[in-house]
Amino acid sequence: MLTNYPPKLSYYLALCTVLFATLISPIHLLAQIGGSGSIQGTITDPSAATVPGGTVTAQNTATGVKTTRQTTGAGVYVLSPLQPGEYTLRLTVDGQTYTQPASVKPDPRGAR
């Protein structure tokens, strides 16, 4: 491939090619999730204490696709990336399940 160049120059050209490919790869990855959104929050009990160890699931009501995450020790969860649409949120903690509707709208700023 780079056989017409001196060995040292071939090495540097190959290295530059790999570095260039590595640098532009994240741009393509960001483009794959453009137009998506997220649902995030903190689970608390009636006394406003955080609830760790819960499972939060967002199910797209149109497609049935589910995204599930565990809450952190501080009760925080982030469901991302999610396609725009209507969702049913389910929180399961200590054997109890709570359900709530939610909407996801794309970020108007688009992919970064």
C-alpha positions in Angstrom: 0.0 0.0 0.0 2.7 2.5 1.0 5.6 0.6 -0.6 6.7 3.4 -2.9 7.8 5.6 0.1 10.8 5.2 2.3 10.1 3.0 5.3 10.2 5.8 7.8 7.8 8.0 5.7 5.5 4.9 5.2 5.3 4.5 9.0 4.4 8.2 9.5 1.7 8.1 6.7 0.2 5.0 8.2 0.2 6.5 11.7 -1.4 9.7 10.4 -4.1 7.7 8.6 -4.9 5.8 11.8 -5.0 9.0 13.9 -7.2 10.7 11.4 -9.7 7.8 11.3 -9.7 7.7 15.1 -10.4 11.4 15.4 -13.3 11.4 13.0 -15.0 8.3 14.4 -16.7 10.1 17.3 -18.3 12.5 14.8 -20.0 9.5 13.1 -21.1 8.1 16.4 -22.8 11.3 17.4 -24.7 11.4 14.2 -26.2 8.0 14.9 -28.1 9.4 17.9 -29.1 12.7 16.5 -32.7 13.6 17.1 -32.9 11.5 20.2 -33.9 12.5 23.7 -33.7 11.2 27.3 -35.7 10.8 30.4 -33.9 11.4 33.7 -34.7 12.0 37.3 -34.3 11.1 40.9 -36.5 8.7 42.7 -37.7 9.9 46.1 -40.1 8.6 48.7 -42.9 10.7 50.3 -40.5 12.1 52.9 -38.2 13.3 50.0 -35.5 10.7 50.8 -33.8 9.3 47.7 -34.6 5.7 46.8 -31.6 3.6 45.6 -31.9 0.2 44.0 -34.9 0.8 41.8 -35.4 -0.3 38.2 -36.8 2.3 35.7 -38.1 1.1 32.4 -39.3 3.4 29.5 -41.4 1.5 26.9 -42.2 3.3 23.6 -46.0 2.9 23.3 -45.8 2.9 19.4 -42.9 0.4 19.0 -42.9 -1.5 22.2 -39.1 -1.0 22.5 -38.0 -0.9 26.2 -35.0 0.8 27.8 -34.2 -0.2 31.3 -31.7 1.2 33.9 -31.0 0.8 37.6 -31.1 3.8 39.8 -27.8 4.8 41.4 -27.2 4.8 45.2 -28.5 8.4 45.1 -31.7 7.3 43.4 -30.7 8.9 40.0 -31.5 7.4 36.6 -30.9 8.4 33.0 -32.7 6.6 30.1 -30.9 7.6 26.9 -30.9 7.7 24.0 -34.6 7.5 23.4 -36.4 8.1 20.1 -39.0 10.9 20.1 -42.5 9.6 21.1 -44.8 8.6 23.8 -43.6 6.3 26.6 -44.8 4.4 29.6 -42.4 4.7 32.6 -42.3 1.9 35.1 -40.5 2.1 38.4 -40.0 -1.1 40.4 -38.6 -0.9 43.8 -39.0 -3.1 46.9 -41.6 -5.3 45.0 -43.8 -2.3 44.2 -44.4 -1.1 40.6 -45.4 2.5 39.7 -46.4 3.6 36.2 -46.5 7.0 34.6 -46.9 8.3 31.0 -44.0 10.4 29.5 -43.2 12.2 26.2 -39.8 12.4 24.6 -39.1 15.3 22.3 -35.9 15.7 20.3 -33.4 18.2 21.4 -33.9 21.3 19.1 -30.2 21.9 19.1 -29.7 18.5 17.2 -26.6 16.3 17.5 -23.5 18.0 18.8 
